[in-house]
Amino acid sequence: MIIALVRDAELSVAALVAIVMPLAMILMIALLQPAKGAIIALQWWFGMHGFQKERPAPVDEETGS
């Protein structure tokens, strides 16, 4: 989107900075929480960095235990 804006629109550098910088800040803030959640979920799943990997043993369907 930014490449198309720069290539197709005949805007000055100041106008591009005025558009791109707030857009970049909004995207960073909007994606921070989902990205952090994904990293913490991966750390939990693999038992990394203080998370203990405690999973219940899989249940055998034939024996029921």
C-alpha positions as CSV (number, residue, x, y, z in Angstrom):
1,M,0.0,0.0,0.0
2,I,2.8,2.4,0.9
3,I,4.7,1.4,-2.3
4,A,1.6,2.1,-4.4
5,L,1.2,5.5,-2.6
6,V,4.7,6.5,-3.3
7,R,4.7,5.3,-6.9
8,D,1.3,6.4,-8.1
9,A,0.6,9.6,-6.1
10,E,2.6,12.6,-6.9
11,L,3.0,13.8,-3.3
12,S,5.9,15.7,-1.8
13,V,8.2,14.1,0.7
14,A,6.7,16.0,3.5
15,A,3.2,14.8,2.6
16,L,4.4,11.2,2.3
17,V,6.0,11.4,5.7
18,A,2.8,12.9,7.1
19,I,0.9,10.0,5.8
20,V,3.3,7.1,6.3
21,M,4.5,7.8,9.8
22,P,1.1,7.9,11.6
23,L,0.1,4.9,9.6
24,A,3.2,3.0,10.7
25,M,2.6,4.0,14.3
26,I,-1.0,2.9,14.2
27,L,-0.1,-0.5,12.7
28,M,2.7,-1.1,15.2
29,I,0.4,-0.3,18.1
30,A,-2.5,-2.4,16.6
31,L,-0.3,-5.4,16.0
32,L,1.7,-5.3,19.3
33,Q,-0.8,-7.2,21.4
34,P,-1.5,-10.1,18.9
35,A,2.2,-10.5,18.2
36,K,3.1,-10.6,21.9
37,G,0.3,-13.1,22.5
38,A,1.5,-15.4,19.8
39,I,5.1,-15.3,21.1
40,I,3.9,-16.1,24.7
41,A,1.7,-18.9,23.4
42,L,4.6,-20.5,21.5
43,Q,6.8,-20.2,24.6
44,W,4.1,-21.9,26.7
45,W,3.6,-24.6,24.2
46,F,7.2,-25.5,23.9
47,G,7.9,-25.0,27.7
48,M,10.5,-22.2,27.1
49,H,11.6,-19.4,29.3
50,G,10.1,-20.3,32.7
51,F,7.0,-22.2,31.4
52,Q,7.0,-25.8,32.5
53,K,6.0,-28.3,29.9
54,E,3.4,-30.2,31.7
55,R,1.0,-32.0,29.5
56,P,-1.4,-34.8,30.5
57,A,-0.5,-38.2,29.0
58,P,-2.5,-39.1,26.0
59,V,-5.4,-41.4,26.7
60,D,-5.3,-44.8,25.0
61,E,-8.7,-45.5,23.4
62,E,-8.4,-49.3,23.8
63,T,-7.5,-49.4,27.5
64,G,-9.1,-46.2,28.5
65,S,-6.1,-45.0,30.5
